[in-house]
Amino acid sequence: MTSSLNPSQNNGIKEDVVVVMVPFLLQGHLNPLLHISRLISSYNLPIHYICYTDKIKQVKNRVHGWDPLTTSNIHFHEFPNPPSRGQYSSDKSLSEFESQKFMIPLLEESLMLREPVGAFLLEVSKKTRRVVVIYDSLMASVVQDVVSLPNAEAYCFNTSSAFMISSMYLEDELIRLHLPSFIGKFVVRFLLPRGFEFPNNLPSYKSSFIPEFMDFIIMQHVHNNFCSGNLYYTCKEIEGPYLDVLARFDRLLGRGTKQWAIGPSLPIATINDDDDQNNMIHRHECLKWLDKQEPNSVILVSFGTTTSLSTDQIKELAIGLEKSQQKFIWIVSDVLLKEGEQVQIPKGYEDRVQGRGVVVKDWAPQLEILRHSATGGFLSHCGWNSILECVTMGVPLATWPMVFDHPRIAVLVTNVLKIGIQVKDWERRDELITSTTIETAIRKLMASPQ
């Protein structure tokens, strides 16, 4: 429901605790914070999930496994969309790295939320004894005015991997302190439990983030001095040693910040588990197709909502999927395309793979696809949400990192957790991945006895 915070709603009686969720503007950040909202709401606490109108609509439409509109104590508060939005190029000649520039307008729009979010928090603080703000790590500057509210406290929600975050923090400090590499290795051994390590030659920031985004991340880190604790979207079973690093790192620097691992928070029993005929009728077509396939016979191919492939790379991927002779669901999307545009796959391709492959040109319920017994593998960009879904559902991975934190998370998958194989070698990231490489990787993942 939409929140109005009208004082007449509670007849002037203050509530004990109100929780306010402040997500970043990308789907990979909107979604996990909504899942955490569901978890916290089970304690009968009122939750206010606040963002721009179009982002609220997006996260409601794309959530699957449960219906947020049926959870009475989750309230959505919509801020008007920004009056003017920057346009990013739809030029398909842009490299994967350059395609990150679609982020620049979003970064600017997120900063515009400081005033309306501050006003909202002030209004809430007058009607409750205690306000708990849970904000995305990329929204620290937006919620910084929480320090002026005597009955409020704020917790930082980190949507990336503990492996990724701890390796970045450690690298930053070694650079800041001008420590030689051999001292750095000693520090790593001190921070990590025995038997664990950070693999050598991790992908660099400069190769993974455009400068504008790195500057934005640094700005959020600078503003994040009011945090009462860190929430990490992971768990000890998956990343225990790297959560330990983060805790030891905070103690070493005298921060004393509390931390909690609270993920993954995924609806294992999805809506389609019940016998509701209406749910069965409205299932996505790809799920109905999966029902007809053998167990573990289908590979899901998806690169998330923030990536772009060149026309040549799309062609190689299409050929590789076709030559592999494996059944597949390919969710094609491109962050650089304007509304109404679609990714151009080779002409006649869908006819050639009919019965063996399904091409989805809009949103699809990824969690339910991964949960399906027919799904036996996932060719992924290595977004953290996708990795957690795979681990939860027991689906092995083929890694194709694209941008942002994907390259380091891919290392976690292949070198540390050892739950996937490599398709894209980050050291050769600017090279075209051939159909032969793709075919070989898919066959290895799906048809080999490993």
C-alpha positions as CSV (number, residue, x, y, z in Angstrom):
1,M,0.0,0.0,0.0
2,T,1.1,3.6,-0.4
3,S,2.0,5.4,2.8
4,S,0.7,8.9,3.6
5,L,1.7,9.1,7.3
6,N,-1.5,10.9,8.2
7,P,-1.5,11.6,11.9
8,S,-5.1,10.6,12.1
9,Q,-4.2,7.1,11.1
10,N,-3.1,6.3,14.7
11,N,-5.1,9.0,16.6
12,G,-1.9,10.6,17.8
13,I,-0.6,7.5,19.5
14,K,3.1,7.0,18.8
15,E,4.3,3.6,17.5
16,D,7.2,2.0,19.3
17,V,9.4,1.3,16.2
18,V,9.1,2.2,12.5
19,V,11.5,0.9,9.9
20,V,12.3,2.9,6.8
21,M,14.0,1.3,3.8
22,V,16.0,3.4,1.4
23,P,17.1,1.4,-1.7
24,F,19.4,2.4,-4.5
25,L,17.8,2.8,-7.9
26,L,18.9,-0.4,-9.7
27,Q,16.8,-3.6,-9.7
28,G,19.6,-5.6,-8.2
29,H,19.4,-3.2,-5.2
30,L,15.7,-2.6,-5.0
31,N,14.8,-6.3,-4.9
32,P,16.9,-7.6,-2.0
33,L,15.9,-4.7,0.2
34,L,12.3,-5.5,-0.5
35,H,13.0,-9.2,0.5
36,I,14.5,-7.9,3.7
37,S,11.4,-5.8,4.3
38,R,9.4,-8.9,4.1
39,L,11.6,-10.6,6.7
40,I,11.5,-7.7,9.1
41,S,7.7,-7.3,8.7
42,S,7.2,-10.8,10.1
43,Y,8.1,-9.3,13.5
44,N,4.9,-7.1,13.2
45,L,6.9,-3.9,12.6
46,P,5.6,-1.3,10.2
47,I,8.0,-1.0,7.2
48,H,8.1,2.1,4.9
49,Y,9.8,1.3,1.6
50,I,10.6,4.7,-0.1
51,C,11.8,5.6,-3.6
52,Y,10.8,7.2,-6.9
53,T,7.4,6.3,-8.3
54,D,8.7,4.4,-11.3
55,K,11.1,2.4,-9.1
56,I,8.4,1.4,-6.7
57,K,6.3,0.2,-9.7
58,Q,9.3,-1.7,-11.1
59,V,10.1,-3.6,-7.9
60,K,6.4,-4.5,-7.3
61,N,6.1,-5.8,-10.8
62,R,9.3,-7.8,-10.7
63,V,9.1,-9.4,-7.3
64,H,8.2,-13.1,-7.5
65,G,7.6,-15.8,-4.9
66,W,5.3,-13.5,-2.8
67,D,3.0,-10.6,-3.2
68,P,4.1,-7.4,-1.3
69,L,0.6,-6.0,-1.6
70,T,-0.7,-8.7,0.6
71,T,1.7,-7.9,3.5
72,S,-0.3,-5.3,5.4
73,N,2.6,-3.7,7.3
74,I,4.8,-3.0,4.3
75,H,3.9,0.5,3.1
76,F,5.3,2.0,-0.2
77,H,5.9,5.7,-0.2
78,E,6.4,7.2,-3.7
79,F,8.4,10.3,-4.5
80,P,7.6,12.0,-7.8
81,N,10.0,11.1,-10.6
82,P,12.7,13.6,-11.3
83,P,11.6,16.3,-13.7
84,S,14.3,15.7,-16.3
85,R,16.2,12.5,-16.8
86,G,19.6,12.3,-18.6
87,Q,19.7,10.1,-21.7
88,Y,22.5,7.6,-22.4
89,S,23.6,6.5,-25.8
90,S,22.1,3.4,-27.4
91,D,25.2,3.1,-29.6
92,K,25.9,-0.6,-29.9
93,S,29.5,0.1,-30.7
94,L,30.2,1.0,-27.1
95,S,32.3,-1.5,-25.2
96,E,30.9,-3.3,-22.2
97,F,33.0,-1.1,-19.9
98,E,31.7,2.1,-21.6
99,S,28.1,0.9,-21.4
100,Q,28.3,1.7,-17.6
101,K,27.8,5.3,-18.5
102,F,24.0,4.6,-18.3
103,M,24.6,4.8,-14.6
104,I,25.5,8.5,-14.6
105,P,21.9,9.8,-14.8
106,L,20.9,7.3,-12.1
107,L,23.7,8.5,-9.8
108,E,22.5,12.1,-10.2
109,E,18.9,11.1,-9.6
110,S,19.8,9.3,-6.4
111,L,21.4,12.4,-5.0
112,M,18.2,14.4,-5.6
113,L,16.5,12.2,-3.0
114,R,18.3,13.7,-0.1
115,E,15.7,16.5,0.6
116,P,12.5,14.4,0.2
117,V,14.0,11.5,2.2
118,G,15.1,13.9,4.9
119,A,11.6,15.4,5.1
120,F,10.0,12.0,5.2
121,L,12.3,10.8,8.0
122,L,11.6,14.0,10.0
123,E,7.8,13.4,9.6
124,V,8.1,9.8,10.7
125,S,10.3,10.7,13.7
126,K,7.5,12.9,15.1
127,K,5.1,9.9,15.1
128,T,7.2,7.2,16.6
129,R,9.4,6.6,19.6
130,R,12.2,5.0,17.5
131,V,13.0,5.2,13.8
132,V,15.3,2.6,12.3
133,V,16.6,3.5,8.8
134,I,18.1,0.7,6.7
135,Y,19.8,2.3,3.7
136,D,21.7,0.9,0.7
137,S,25.4,1.4,0.9
138,L,25.1,3.6,-2.2
139,M,22.6,5.9,-0.5
140,A,24.7,7.1,2.6
141,S,24.8,10.7,1.4
142,V,21.0,10.7,0.8
143,V,20.2,9.7,4.4
144,Q,23.0,11.7,6.1
145,D,20.5,14.0,7.8
146,V,19.4,11.2,10.0
147,V,22.0,12.4,12.5
148,S,19.8,15.4,13.3
149,L,17.0,13.1,14.6
150,P,17.5,12.1,18.3
151,N,15.2,9.1,18.1
152,A,16.7,7.6,14.8
153,E,19.5,5.2,14.1
154,A,20.7,4.0,10.7
155,Y,22.1,0.7,9.4
156,C,24.0,0.2,6.1
157,F,22.7,-2.6,3.9
158,N,25.5,-4.0,1.6
159,T,24.1,-5.7,-1.5
160,S,27.4,-7.2,-2.7
161,S,29.5,-10.2,-1.7
162,A,31.5,-10.1,1.6
163,F,34.4,-11.4,-0.5
164,M,34.1,-8.5,-2.9
165,I,33.7,-5.9,-0.1
166,S,36.5,-7.2,2.1
167,S,39.0,-7.5,-0.8
168,M,38.2,-3.9,-1.8
169,Y,38.5,-2.5,1.7
170,L,41.8,-4.3,2.2
171,E,43.2,-3.1,-1.1
172,D,42.2,0.5,-0.3
173,E,44.0,0.5,3.0
174,L,47.2,-1.1,1.6
175,I,47.2,1.7,-1.1
176,R,46.4,4.4,1.5
177,L,49.1,3.3,3.9
178,H,51.7,2.8,1.0
179,L,52.4,-0.7,2.2
180,P,54.7,-2.9,0.1
181,S,53.1,-6.1,-1.3
182,F,54.9,-8.5,1.1
183,I,53.5,-6.6,4.1
184,G,50.1,-6.8,2.4
185,K,50.3,-10.5,2.2
186,F,51.1,-10.7,5.9
187,V,48.1,-8.5,6.7
188,V,45.9,-10.8,4.7
189,R,47.1,-13.9,6.6
190,F,46.4,-12.1,9.8
191,L,42.9,-11.1,8.9
192,L,41.8,-14.4,7.2
193,P,41.1,-17.6,9.1
194,R,43.8,-20.3,8.5
195,G,43.3,-22.1,5.2
196,F,41.7,-19.2,3.4
197,E,43.1,-16.5,1.1
198,F,42.3,-13.9,-1.5
199,P,43.4,-15.3,-4.9
200,N,46.3,-13.5,-6.5
201,N,45.7,-10.9,-9.3
202,L,42.1,-10.0,-8.5
203,P,40.5,-7.8,-11.2
204,S,41.3,-4.1,-10.6
205,Y,38.8,-1.4,-9.8
206,K,39.9,0.5,-12.9
207,S,39.0,-2.4,-15.2
208,S,35.6,-2.9,-13.5
209,F,34.2,0.6,-12.7
210,I,34.0,3.8,-14.7
211,P,35.6,6.7,-12.9
212,E,32.3,8.5,-12.3
213,F,30.9,5.4,-10.5
214,M,34.1,5.0,-8.4
215,D,34.0,8.7,-7.4
216,F,30.3,8.2,-6.3
217,I,31.2,5.1,-4.3
218,I,34.0,7.0,-2.5
219,M,31.6,9.8,-1.7
220,Q,29.2,7.4,-0.1
221,H,32.0,5.9,1.9
222,V,33.0,9.4,3.2
223,H,29.5,10.2,4.3
224,N,29.0,6.8,6.0
225,N,30.2,8.0,9.4
226,F,26.8,7.7,11.2
227,C,26.3,4.0,10.7
228,S,25.1,2.0,13.7
229,G,25.9,-1.3,12.1
230,N,26.4,-3.1,8.8
231,L,24.0,-5.6,7.3
232,Y,25.5,-8.0,4.7
233,Y,23.4,-9.8,2.2
234,T,25.1,-13.1,2.6
235,C,25.6,-15.8,5.3
236,K,28.4,-17.5,7.1
237,E,27.8,-20.8,5.3
238,I,28.8,-19.1,2.0
239,E,31.2,-16.4,3.0
240,G,32.1,-17.0,6.7
241,P,35.9,-16.3,6.3
242,Y,35.3,-13.0,4.5
243,L,32.7,-11.9,7.1
244,D,35.4,-12.5,9.7
245,V,37.8,-10.3,7.7
246,L,35.3,-7.5,7.7
247,A,34.8,-7.8,11.5
248,R,38.5,-8.0,12.2
249,F,39.1,-5.1,9.8
250,D,36.7,-2.9,11.7
251,R,38.3,-3.8,15.0
252,L,41.8,-3.1,13.6
253,L,40.7,0.4,12.5
254,G,39.0,1.1,15.9
255,R,35.5,1.4,14.4
256,G,33.7,-1.1,16.6
257,T,30.8,-1.3,14.1
258,K,28.4,-4.2,14.6
259,Q,27.6,-6.4,11.7
260,W,25.0,-9.0,10.7
261,A,24.8,-11.4,7.9
262,I,21.1,-11.6,6.9
263,G,21.0,-13.2,3.5
264,P,19.9,-14.6,1.3
265,S,16.3,-13.8,2.0
266,L,14.6,-15.7,-0.9
267,P,11.1,-17.2,-1.0
268,I,12.0,-20.9,-1.4
269,A,8.3,-21.8,-1.6
270,T,7.1,-19.7,-4.5
271,I,3.6,-18.7,-5.3
272,N,3.3,-21.5,-7.8
273,D,3.7,-24.1,-5.1
274,D,0.0,-24.0,-4.2
275,D,-2.9,-25.4,-6.2
276,D,-4.4,-22.0,-7.0
277,Q,-5.7,-22.4,-10.6
278,N,-5.4,-18.7,-11.2
279,N,-1.6,-18.8,-10.4
280,M,-1.2,-21.7,-12.7
281,I,-2.9,-19.9,-15.6
282,H,-0.8,-16.8,-15.2
283,R,2.6,-18.6,-15.0
284,H,5.2,-17.3,-17.4
285,E,5.3,-19.2,-20.7
286,C,9.0,-20.3,-20.1
287,L,7.9,-22.1,-16.9
288,K,5.3,-24.0,-18.8
289,W,7.9,-25.0,-21.3
290,L,10.2,-26.1,-18.5
291,D,7.5,-28.4,-17.2
292,K,7.9,-30.5,-20.4
293,Q,11.7,-30.9,-20.1
294,E,13.8,-33.6,-18.3
295,P,15.4,-32.8,-14.9
296,N,18.6,-30.8,-15.1
297,S,18.5,-30.6,-18.9
298,V,18.1,-26.8,-19.4
299,I,20.7,-24.0,-19.1
300,L,19.5,-20.5,-18.2
301,V,21.3,-17.7,-20.0
302,S,20.9,-14.2,-18.5
303,F,23.1,-11.2,-18.0
304,G,20.9,-9.2,-15.6
305,T,19.4,-5.7,-16.1
306,T,22.5,-3.5,-16.2
307,T,24.6,-5.0,-19.0
308,S,25.0,-4.7,-22.8
309,L,26.5,-7.0,-25.4
310,S,27.7,-5.9,-28.8
311,T,25.9,-7.1,-31.9
312,D,28.9,-9.4,-32.8
313,Q,28.9,-10.9,-29.3
314,I,25.2,-11.6,-29.4
315,K,25.7,-13.4,-32.7
316,E,28.6,-15.6,-31.2
317,L,26.5,-16.4,-28.2
318,A,23.5,-17.4,-30.3
319,I,25.7,-19.7,-32.4
320,G,27.4,-21.2,-29.4
321,L,24.1,-22.0,-27.8
322,E,22.8,-23.6,-31.0
323,K,25.9,-25.7,-31.6
324,S,26.0,-26.9,-28.0
325,Q,22.9,-29.0,-28.7
326,Q,21.8,-28.2,-25.1
327,K,18.3,-27.0,-24.2
328,F,18.3,-23.4,-23.0
329,I,16.3,-20.4,-21.9
330,W,18.0,-17.2,-23.1
331,I,16.7,-13.9,-21.5
332,V,17.9,-11.2,-23.8
333,S,18.0,-7.6,-22.5
334,D,20.2,-4.6,-23.0
335,V,20.5,-1.6,-20.7
336,L,21.3,0.7,-23.5
337,L,18.1,0.2,-25.5
338,K,15.4,2.7,-25.3
339,E,11.8,1.9,-24.3
340,G,10.1,-0.2,-27.0
341,E,13.5,-1.4,-28.5
342,Q,14.5,-5.0,-28.5
343,V,17.8,-6.9,-28.8
344,Q,18.4,-8.0,-32.4
345,I,19.2,-11.7,-32.5
346,P,20.2,-13.4,-35.8
347,K,17.3,-13.6,-38.3
348,G,15.5,-17.0,-38.3
349,Y,17.3,-18.1,-35.1
350,E,14.2,-18.7,-33.0
351,D,12.8,-21.0,-35.8
352,R,16.0,-23.0,-35.9
353,V,16.1,-23.7,-32.2
354,Q,12.4,-24.1,-31.7
355,G,11.6,-26.9,-29.3
356,R,15.2,-26.9,-27.9
357,G,15.6,-23.2,-27.0
358,V,13.3,-20.4,-25.7
359,V,14.3,-16.8,-26.3
360,V,12.6,-14.4,-23.8
361,K,12.7,-10.7,-24.8
362,D,11.2,-9.2,-21.7
363,W,11.5,-9.8,-18.0
364,A,11.3,-13.4,-16.8
365,P,11.0,-14.9,-13.2
366,Q,14.6,-15.9,-12.8
367,L,14.2,-17.3,-9.3
368,E,11.4,-19.6,-10.4
369,I,13.4,-20.7,-13.4
370,L,16.4,-21.6,-11.3
371,R,14.1,-23.4,-8.8
372,H,12.6,-25.6,-11.5
373,S,13.8,-29.2,-11.6
374,A,14.5,-29.0,-15.3
375,T,17.1,-26.2,-14.8
376,G,20.6,-27.7,-14.6
377,G,22.9,-24.7,-15.1
378,F,23.2,-21.0,-15.4
379,L,25.4,-18.9,-17.7
380,S,25.5,-15.7,-15.7
381,H,27.0,-12.2,-15.5
382,C,27.8,-12.9,-11.8
383,G,25.6,-10.3,-10.2
384,W,25.4,-11.1,-6.5
385,N,21.7,-11.7,-6.4
386,S,22.0,-14.2,-9.2
387,I,24.8,-16.0,-7.4
388,L,22.8,-16.3,-4.2
389,E,19.8,-17.6,-6.1
390,C,22.0,-20.3,-7.7
391,V,23.6,-21.3,-4.4
392,T,20.1,-21.5,-2.8
393,M,18.7,-23.6,-5.6
394,G,21.8,-25.7,-6.1
395,V,22.4,-24.7,-9.7
396,P,26.0,-24.7,-11.0
397,L,27.3,-21.7,-12.9
398,A,29.2,-20.7,-16.0
399,T,30.7,-17.2,-15.3
400,W,30.6,-14.3,-17.8
401,P,31.4,-11.2,-15.7
402,M,30.6,-7.9,-17.3
403,V,31.1,-4.8,-15.1
404,F,31.0,-3.5,-11.5
405,D,31.5,-6.2,-8.8
406,H,30.9,-9.0,-11.3
407,P,34.6,-9.8,-12.1
408,R,35.6,-10.3,-8.4
409,I,32.4,-12.3,-7.7
410,A,33.3,-14.5,-10.6
411,V,36.6,-15.3,-8.9
412,L,34.7,-16.2,-5.8
413,V,32.5,-18.6,-7.7
414,T,35.3,-20.4,-9.7
415,N,38.4,-20.2,-7.4
416,V,37.0,-20.1,-3.9
417,L,33.5,-21.7,-3.7
418,K,34.3,-23.8,-6.8
419,I,30.7,-24.0,-7.9
420,G,31.2,-22.9,-11.5
421,I,33.4,-22.8,-14.5
422,Q,34.8,-19.8,-16.4
423,V,33.6,-18.7,-19.8
424,K,35.0,-15.1,-19.9
425,D,38.6,-14.6,-18.8
426,W,38.8,-11.1,-17.3
427,E,42.4,-10.7,-18.5
428,R,41.0,-11.0,-22.0
429,R,37.9,-9.0,-21.4
430,D,38.1,-6.8,-24.5
431,E,38.2,-9.8,-26.8
432,L,35.2,-11.4,-28.5
433,I,34.2,-14.6,-26.8
434,T,33.8,-17.1,-29.7
435,S,31.0,-19.4,-30.3
436,T,33.4,-22.3,-29.9
437,T,34.4,-21.2,-26.4
438,I,30.8,-20.8,-25.5
439,E,29.8,-24.2,-26.9
440,T,32.6,-25.9,-25.1
441,A,31.8,-24.3,-21.8
442,I,28.1,-25.1,-22.0
443,R,28.8,-28.7,-22.9
444,K,31.2,-29.0,-20.0
445,L,28.7,-27.5,-17.5
446,M,25.7,-29.5,-18.8
447,A,26.9,-32.7,-20.3
448,S,30.2,-33.6,-18.5
449,P,30.3,-36.0,-15.5
450,Q,32.1,-33.4,-13.4
